[in-house]
Amino acid sequence: MPDVTAEQAQQLIDYATQRLGQVEGNGECWTLVNNGFQHLGFSKPAQTYRWGRVIQQLSQARAGDVFQFTQFRVTVRVEESDGSWTERVDTRGAPRHTAILESVDADGNASFLESNVNDDRNVQRNGLRIRTINSTDANGTKTTVTISGSFIIYRPQT
Protein backbone atom coordinates (compact mmCIF):
# COMPACT_ATOMS: atom_id res chain seq x y z
CA MET A 1 0.00 0.00 0.00
CA PRO A 2 1.32 3.47 -0.79
CA ASP A 3 1.93 6.10 1.88
CA VAL A 4 -0.47 9.02 1.97
CA THR A 5 0.76 12.13 0.20
CA ALA A 6 1.55 15.32 2.11
CA GLU A 7 -1.78 16.69 0.86
CA GLN A 8 -3.67 13.66 2.19
CA ALA A 9 -1.80 13.90 5.51
CA GLN A 10 -2.92 17.54 5.70
CA GLN A 11 -6.51 16.36 5.24
CA LEU A 12 -6.15 14.19 8.37
CA ILE A 13 -4.82 17.23 10.27
CA ASP A 14 -7.71 19.32 8.92
CA TYR A 15 -10.20 16.62 9.99
CA ALA A 16 -8.87 16.79 13.56
CA THR A 17 -8.55 20.58 13.59
CA GLN A 18 -12.19 20.98 12.57
CA ARG A 19 -13.11 19.04 15.71
CA LEU A 20 -11.04 21.04 18.21
CA GLY A 21 -13.01 21.55 21.42
CA GLN A 22 -15.51 18.80 20.55
CA VAL A 23 -15.80 15.18 21.62
CA GLU A 24 -15.17 12.94 18.61
CA GLY A 25 -17.16 9.70 18.79
CA ASN A 26 -16.70 8.16 22.23
CA GLY A 27 -13.85 10.56 23.09
CA GLU A 28 -11.15 7.90 23.23
CA CYS A 29 -7.81 8.93 21.77
CA TRP A 30 -7.80 6.28 19.05
CA THR A 31 -11.33 7.19 17.92
CA LEU A 32 -10.20 10.55 16.51
CA VAL A 33 -7.60 8.82 14.32
CA ASN A 34 -9.85 5.88 13.40
CA ASN A 35 -12.74 8.14 12.39
CA GLY A 36 -10.37 10.35 10.40
CA PHE A 37 -9.01 7.30 8.57
CA GLN A 38 -12.55 6.11 7.76
CA HIS A 39 -13.67 9.56 6.61
CA LEU A 40 -10.65 9.97 4.32
CA GLY A 41 -10.52 6.37 3.03
CA PHE A 42 -7.10 5.60 4.56
CA SER A 43 -6.17 1.96 5.08
CA LYS A 44 -6.33 0.72 8.69
CA PRO A 45 -4.31 -2.46 9.35
CA ALA A 46 -6.17 -5.16 11.25
CA GLN A 47 -3.78 -5.02 14.22
CA THR A 48 -4.93 -2.95 17.17
CA TYR A 49 -3.04 0.34 17.59
CA ARG A 50 -1.31 0.01 14.21
CA TRP A 51 -1.88 2.95 11.85
CA GLY A 52 0.20 2.26 8.74
CA ARG A 53 3.89 1.85 7.89
CA VAL A 54 6.36 2.19 10.77
CA ILE A 55 8.72 5.17 10.51
CA GLN A 56 12.04 4.28 12.14
CA GLN A 57 13.52 7.72 12.84
CA LEU A 58 12.00 10.77 14.48
CA SER A 59 13.84 12.88 11.89
CA GLN A 60 11.67 11.20 9.20
CA ALA A 61 8.37 12.04 10.92
CA ARG A 62 6.12 14.47 9.11
CA ALA A 63 2.86 16.24 9.76
CA GLY A 64 -0.05 13.80 9.61
CA ASP A 65 1.88 10.83 10.98
CA VAL A 66 0.28 8.99 13.88
CA PHE A 67 2.16 8.46 17.14
CA GLN A 68 1.32 5.48 19.34
CA PHE A 69 2.68 6.20 22.81
CA THR A 70 3.26 3.55 25.47
CA GLN A 71 3.80 4.61 29.10
CA PHE A 72 5.35 7.84 27.81
CA ARG A 73 6.59 10.38 30.36
CA VAL A 74 8.38 13.69 29.79
CA THR A 75 10.03 15.52 32.67
CA VAL A 76 11.19 19.09 32.01
CA ARG A 77 13.39 20.60 34.71
CA VAL A 78 14.49 24.24 34.46
CA GLU A 79 17.28 25.36 36.82
CA GLU A 80 17.91 29.09 37.10
CA SER A 81 21.37 30.53 37.72
CA ASP A 82 20.26 31.55 41.27
CA GLY A 83 19.67 27.87 42.14
CA SER A 84 15.87 27.94 41.95
CA TRP A 85 14.17 25.40 39.74
CA THR A 86 10.84 24.22 38.39
CA GLU A 87 9.80 20.84 37.12
CA ARG A 88 6.86 19.76 34.96
CA VAL A 89 5.80 16.22 34.03
CA ASP A 90 3.65 15.31 31.02
CA THR A 91 2.44 11.79 30.38
CA ARG A 92 0.79 9.97 27.48
CA GLY A 93 -0.38 6.41 27.52
CA ALA A 94 -1.68 4.49 30.46
CA PRO A 95 -0.78 2.18 28.95
CA ARG A 96 -1.27 3.53 25.37
CA HIS A 97 -2.19 6.81 23.68
CA THR A 98 -2.79 7.70 20.02
CA ALA A 99 -2.18 11.19 18.57
CA ILE A 100 -1.79 12.92 15.19
CA LEU A 101 1.46 14.82 14.68
CA GLU A 102 0.82 18.38 13.54
CA SER A 103 4.46 19.55 13.59
CA VAL A 104 7.85 18.80 15.14
CA ASP A 105 11.09 20.78 15.19
CA ALA A 106 14.71 19.62 15.36
CA ASP A 107 14.72 19.96 19.19
CA GLY A 108 11.80 17.55 19.53
CA ASN A 109 9.14 20.15 20.33
CA ALA A 110 6.01 18.65 18.81
CA SER A 111 2.42 19.73 18.39
CA PHE A 112 -0.21 17.00 18.47
CA LEU A 113 -3.92 16.82 17.77
CA GLU A 114 -5.38 14.38 20.27
CA SER A 115 -8.23 13.60 22.61
CA ASN A 116 -8.67 12.01 26.02
CA VAL A 117 -5.77 13.88 27.59
CA ASN A 118 -5.78 14.94 31.26
CA ASP A 119 -9.34 13.66 31.73
CA ASP A 120 -10.62 15.82 28.86
CA ARG A 121 -12.23 13.90 25.99
CA ASN A 122 -12.40 16.95 23.70
CA VAL A 123 -10.10 17.12 20.68
CA GLN A 124 -7.14 19.28 21.67
CA ARG A 125 -3.92 20.73 20.29
CA ASN A 126 -1.08 20.13 22.73
CA GLY A 127 2.65 20.66 22.74
CA LEU A 128 4.85 17.82 23.93
CA ARG A 129 8.61 17.35 23.90
CA ILE A 130 9.57 14.02 22.41
CA ARG A 131 13.39 14.16 22.60
CA THR A 132 15.84 14.20 25.49
CA ILE A 133 17.64 17.54 25.69
CA ASN A 134 20.20 19.20 27.96
CA SER A 135 20.87 22.86 27.28
CA THR A 136 22.11 25.99 29.01
CA ASP A 137 21.20 29.45 27.72
CA ALA A 138 23.28 32.65 27.82
CA ASN A 139 21.79 33.58 31.23
CA GLY A 140 22.92 30.28 32.77
CA THR A 141 19.45 28.74 32.81
CA LYS A 142 19.77 24.98 32.40
CA THR A 143 16.92 22.98 30.84
CA THR A 144 16.88 19.19 31.10
CA VAL A 145 14.27 17.11 29.30
CA THR A 146 14.17 13.42 30.17
CA ILE A 147 11.98 10.87 28.44
CA SER A 148 10.80 7.45 29.54
CA GLY A 149 8.44 5.04 27.83
CA SER A 150 8.23 4.76 24.08
CA PHE A 151 6.39 5.65 20.92
CA ILE A 152 5.99 4.22 17.45
CA ILE A 153 5.52 6.53 14.48
CA TYR A 154 3.15 5.37 11.75
CA ARG A 155 2.81 6.80 8.27
CA PRO A 156 -0.83 6.40 7.16
CA GLN A 157 -1.41 4.54 3.91
CA THR A 158 -4.14 4.46 1.28
C-alpha positions in Angstrom: 0.0 0.0 0.0 1.3 3.5 -0.8 1.9 6.1 1.9 -0.5 9.0 2.0 0.8 12.1 0.2 1.6 15.3 2.1 -1.8 16.7 0.9 -3.7 13.7 2.2 -1.8 13.9 5.5 -2.9 17.5 5.7 -6.5 16.4 5.2 -6.1 14.2 8.4 -4.8 17.2 10.3 -7.7 19.3 8.9 -10.2 16.6 10.0 -8.9 16.8 13.6 -8.5 20.6 13.6 -12.2 21.0 12.6 -13.1 19.0 15.7 -11.0 21.0 18.2 -13.0 21.6 21.4 -15.5 18.8 20.6 -15.8 15.2 21.6 -15.2 12.9 18.6 -17.2 9.7 18.8 -16.7 8.2 22.2 -13.9 10.6 23.1 -11.2 7.9 23.2 -7.8 8.9 21.8 -7.8 6.3 19.0 -11.3 7.2 17.9 -10.2 10.5 16.5 -7.6 8.8 14.3 -9.9 5.9 13.4 -12.7 8.1 12.4 -10.4 10.3 10.4 -9.0 7.3 8.6 -12.6 6.1 7.8 -13.7 9.6 6.6 -10.6 10.0 4.3 -10.5 6.4 3.0 -7.1 5.6 4.6 -6.2 2.0 5.1 -6.3 0.7 8.7 -4.3 -2.5 9.4 -6.2 -5.2 11.2 -3.8 -5.0 14.2 -4.9 -3.0 17.2 -3.0 0.3 17.6 -1.3 0.0 14.2 -1.9 2.9 11.9 0.2 2.3 8.7 3.9 1.9 7.9 6.4 2.2 10.8 8.7 5.2 10.5 12.0 4.3 12.1 13.5 7.7 12.8 12.0 10.8 14.5 13.8 12.9 11.9 11.7 11.2 9.2 8.4 12.0 10.9 6.1 14.5 9.1 2.9 16.2 9.8 0.0 13.8 9.6 1.9 10.8 11.0 0.3 9.0 13.9 2.2 8.5 17.1 1.3 5.5 19.3 2.7 6.2 22.8 3.3 3.5 25.5 3.8 4.6 29.1 5.4 7.8 27.8 6.6 10.4 30.4 8.4 13.7 29.8 10.0 15.5 32.7 11.2 19.1 32.0 13.4 20.6 34.7 14.5 24.2 34.5 17.3 25.4 36.8 17.9 29.1 37.1 21.4 30.5 37.7 20.3 31.5 41.3 19.7 27.9 42.1 15.9 27.9 42.0 14.2 25.4 39.7 10.8 24.2 38.4 9.8 20.8 37.1 6.9 19.8 35.0 5.8 16.2 34.0 3.6 15.3 31.0 2.4 11.8 30.4 0.8 10.0 27.5 -0.4 6.4 27.5 -1.7 4.5 30.5 -0.8 2.2 28.9 -1.3 3.5 25.4 -2.2 6.8 23.7 -2.8 7.7 20.0 -2.2 11.2 18.6 -1.8 12.9 15.2 1.5 14.8 14.7 0.8 18.4 13.5 4.5 19.5 13.6 7.9 18.8 15.1 11.1 20.8 15.2 14.7 19.6 15.4 14.7 20.0 19.2 11.8 17.5 19.5 9.1 20.2 20.3 6.0 18.6 18.8 2.4 19.7 18.4 -0.2 17.0 18.5 -3.9 16.8 17.8 -5.4 14.4 20.3 -8.2 13.6 22.6 -8.7 12.0 26.0 -5.8 13.9 27.6 -5.8 14.9 31.3 -9.3 13.7 31.7 -10.6 15.8 28.9 -12.2 13.9 26.0 -12.4 17.0 23.7 -10.1 17.1 20.7 -7.1 19.3 21.7 -3.9 20.7 20.3 -1.1 20.1 22.7 2.6 20.7 22.7 4.9 17.8 23.9 8.6 17.4 23.9 9.6 14.0 22.4 13.4 14.2 22.6 15.8 14.2 25.5 17.6 17.5 25.7 20.2 19.2 28.0 20.9 22.9 27.3 22.1 26.0 29.0 21.2 29.4 27.7 23.3 32.7 27.8 21.8 33.6 31.2 22.9 30.3 32.8 19.5 28.7 32.8 19.8 25.0 32.4 16.9 23.0 30.8 16.9 19.2 31.1 14.3 17.1 29.3 14.2 13.4 30.2 12.0 10.9 28.4 10.8 7.4 29.5 8.4 5.0 27.8 8.2 4.8 24.1 6.4 5.7 20.9 6.0 4.2 17.5 5.5 6.5 14.5 3.1 5.4 11.8 2.8 6.8 8.3 -0.8 6.4 7.2 -1.4 4.5 3.9 -4.1 4.5 1.3 
